[in-house]
Amino acid sequence: MCVCVCVCTCVHLAESQAISLEDCCKDGQQRGAQREDCTSLPLISESNVCFMKHGFFFPHPKLNMFAQICCDCCLLGRLLQDQGLKCTSSLLVGHQCKMVSQACCSEKAPEDQNGSTSGNHSSNDMCARCSQHCLGNGTCGCLKGYKLKADGRNCEDINECLLGSHNCLPGERCINTVGHYRCLREMSCGTGYELTESNKCEDINECELGTHNCAPHLDCKNLQGSFRCVPREQCGEGYIQEALGNCIDINECMSLAMPCQPGQMCLNTAGSYECQKNNINCGRGYHLNEEGTRCVDVDECQGPDAPCSGHGCINLVGSFRCECRVGYLFNSITRTCEDNNECRHYPGRLCAHKCENTPGSYKCSCTAGFRLATDGRNCDDVNECDSNPCSQECANVYGSYQCYCRRGYQLSDTDGVNCEDIDECALPTGGHICAYRCHNTPGSFLCSCPSFGYSLAPNGRSCQDINECVTGTHSCSVAESCFNIQGGFRCLSFECPSNYRRAGEARSSVDRSDIIRCVKSCQPNDIGCILDPVHSVSHTVISMPTYREFNKPEEIVFLRTMLPAHLGQTMANPDIVFDILEGNTQNYFDIIKRYEDNMAVGVVRQVKPIVGPLNTVLKLAMNYVSSGVVSHRNIINVHVFVSEFWF
């Protein structure tokens, strides 16, 4: 068993402190010898000595570091003692922790005071079975917070919270831990407070901890649950201090009700104000008389400034008025003649299209596509098509024109004048214009079909299959039957197996609906032939396209029987079972049974998409089953030819 304990480096404190690091460690060693929980040791003093770790100070009551470390080292020694190991065993710990561990290991344990010794080899053998410690005479015991299990060897945790043996106060919640329990306050302390070891809320001094956000020129003042930033500099008289601590001048002339005596004027200054005697000020349009005792009217029309700028001027008491020329209006605020903007004052009544103001008048103009009429106000339409602006066709519209193109062309998005060829083959629907290939031509397009086996239909778009068997363009021999497939033909030869004869005559060509049937014909003494359950072997041919959009199963072959549907099978009325024996290598097909007109029908379906060309022969079986035994069967060979094209 490998045990690692971390030991902190001690630092020397001033001799004036009452508690030393040795006292902290001694307290932790005593509590470890009593097997207490080292993670929650009470403080032995208000001193900060026990809070030191690796040369740093941790001002938090939960970090009783040195006592906890010495407690852990002592528990390590007790563990060596319980397991009968040597107290001087080599441990990967520091010197101080090793000394504490050996001291606690060498001490006589409380359970050893009855006379038993750790050196007794027989006792060690009996105690080796105990999971925590031995009480002597082969009896096992448990640490505080544990109880002995029924096997008398192992220990299990005591749930003080469940048994009610805890001492948590009202408002606290008991939380069970291994070998102990904790009391947790139900409600949080809130912002600005922290929970102490005694489970009480105490104020956090943000100013001492440095967790405040006061600016450098502000001092931090701690409050209960918060703090305040106080300005460091105090402002003098006549100034007020803002939130950031800056001093701002007080405008006494605005803040005081009557800072000066009647007849005096208030002037604000930095940090103060002044009162000055009022002077006689005449209003606009007046000036002081020669004696300087009263205000008299000013005749603005006689002045050198010519306030009306060439318009008529009429003097008024304290003011004047301009007689403006036609096309101008008098502004009573600026006392000048301003141009009358007829276009703004009479919108839509002066000009048919656009009105442009001029000094003292206005003029009309027209928008693009129109010309000004002889009355100077209305606008006449211009026929732009007379100048042939379009590359193909032009239609004059009111105020403009519209270019359009002939069939197979489209108007250019760039200039709206020229016509560009439409590439019908590149349109989103181009794949459906032609059945096979599309070739664009100026203003139109052409469709084409595969070079062999197809010809272009009269509509110029579809491709139709050439039936070589009908036209006689096949190369089949006399002994072979020609079967037309989509895009070609196949020369087929159907030979009946031994003991079978062909029903019907041989044909030079085979259609899809034709069935070549061979029936069993046995010799009188051929027992093997007679017992063979296969009564007939048939051949049929089917040609299919490659389905581009395969969404559901396609029914391709129907096997019809002459037996009516029945509820139960007997020797007279056997059940019919359809099966695919060979050829369905990729599971492209399946076969199902259903009833039509009270007759059993076997339906061969294509259940997966097939990309041609593909040739396969499906060997189907129509089994007649009575009492679970196949009495006889018919074999149907379906020759399937899948074209590489979809038409």
Steps between C-alpha positions, in 0.01 A plus 500: 500500500635837393407808707608856405479791745601852408700688767527878496816696554503681831583867533622686807271762646572772750563392858232739617223269374350278766437195276782334310500255211603230748178562696292472182666171404472364856125569500459325160711201624281456809182506292646252252589266789130515601410418134298819446407638155806699389308701238296701754720585800401788727737795553709502817562878482401815312863524386584466130794265563304184416388651170851513347572270202818496291589846619162657407222626723145373449257720703214257502379293802462188287875479430628372841793366301774392745267330747330309214837387355629371834163330560532318164859392584387361837215307334764349269690374806182358650435316172847338516427400860157349412643288216791374704765669288827644628480858623833568328366387160634707208236757398527752216430795732695793645715479813257680732202281384714185546584601861131565583398170334761297698397667827131414455586147383724436805240630748286238671157499335196525730400145412851371588489617864357164613842344462522394137805611300543573131805275498303186571509305173196287587292813568620653174385196310156521660479877449598477136141408422364832639433780247568792744650390839506206738364499858695188597420130529406501127227760549476781243400859570413808297601863504273774625213552253504133385331179619601137463327301226341159558815321380688632808789626286397791281364840604228713342418869537240611759244739345463742792255709293266202451530377863457852646823472699637831365506835686399734211311812614156607371540663159792269418492192275689184591720355219646154562868445416716185524566453872345834595238759404479874426244764598419733211307821539168481311505862379801665335662798665439733204729743322767657719495224765674163545420188702749439785610171654242556774228511229435873546494780244769764540564815297772481234744792531551578132738785589745267682469220245548739207185379323353850465494701175580847635708725274856585606399850615216360717524333841309179584271507806359165613127470576291208623453279193658757265750786471511865390756698299573830677682789325846557638508875415249745659375795296515858623221753537320579174561155356308173509648151475366264228471121519852450356652734760557801274424854625251698290430871534160599640315760287359711780317721249287197403482316832416795730159669498620868513876512520514877419296809599230640265665700218811283508614223266656170624824378334623148592872453576717196589395407853294817550295775319488879457219758491523792251276804441259475201561715186219643283459275198258591223312227318523414134384790281588763765811686611592752774434862437786744493462567871511126570191516712237317292452275198364639170396326171760419235400574135649188340391607148731806517804307604792411272439125537193495264322224695253417220771441233335685215142443611272772636561597870239638747614615848295396804532593869777279630518311171452516121324311219607423147270527199623198301485461122294231328643155570632597845351492851586704809649300793389669821774328700802577284342829370605421142331416170544135422429316179153345485550133417194456281582131441475429872204727572289374208608137443344330198314810385767680300675225300378164369824318593790682665515853634833679549509818709692808373560837675161676488345236267507130392531280190351162401677191364404143410616157607675259265276389218317833473562843343370841618187610322462841334315642806815454709311304765374168358704206364450294182600133463807419287477192270844349562432206262547740206873492569511114508656459849423124528689215334178318401155634591400837656170613654444866588338562837399825662820678599727213405536192281527126549729262313389139456640201322380235266439142611818326608664822618491698820571863583845572639509577872799729440354766266138392450539572127681209338352149463698196605443141396323282761688179565193283549721203579652683800166605653393332827241310296751423223525137604132455413504681164669210324469135593873437446733774375431872452704716256458876514466701176456878449144570605408133537631151583520148358448163667688181420472132599758223557671401177376138511157358569305828517356760262373851562121513541284728282475755784877558463567441871421142597700191408313194380636148492570333164346152493767312311294182519218666300717695257712191429826676583601239759764232453328204664525155336205286398537288811491811725213723605544876473392697808490878479641687799518872555787625291580164337400134465601160628517166316354243739497121471269306730573127517289269713693280747495123469169332580321825404336596174412842365136601509418698186699588194839676481487870420740721306437790738385522860288773656483597861167320552622173342579198715711210373378197697656155533288230663621174654482196271632189672565150364269236648771336709695819596421508872740793569327712238156405630595586861662833401267769649576747217208472255593783262788738416402831339691796358383861467688820414466854636678826407510793741650851504722642774258685727649843581246566775442175686263575788300180544513133390424434132291190414657335194379135476167336597475121554133405485361165618176321417431395859245702701591656834401291803522523873667169573725271297413143420625239258230614257568867564874549556653831604718684247837643609701726268879523531808644320755219467781664299609824333413746779863559601466865606147456642363736237176298487251328728182296444175533691168316484161665478152410381325646198152385396525231771813359335853487643750717308877519548635854440872557430601851601809716455566630852839673453621746233700335220748689282529324163613338295417182694408149373385231739277192506262468795417136566155500662319206660123453531477234775182305574516410871276248674547428871836677493634290210558626145290271284615653174638827366529706181825684414482836321825654369460877457769649275537864621676759283547846661597778261756763596258771392186625667280515190 
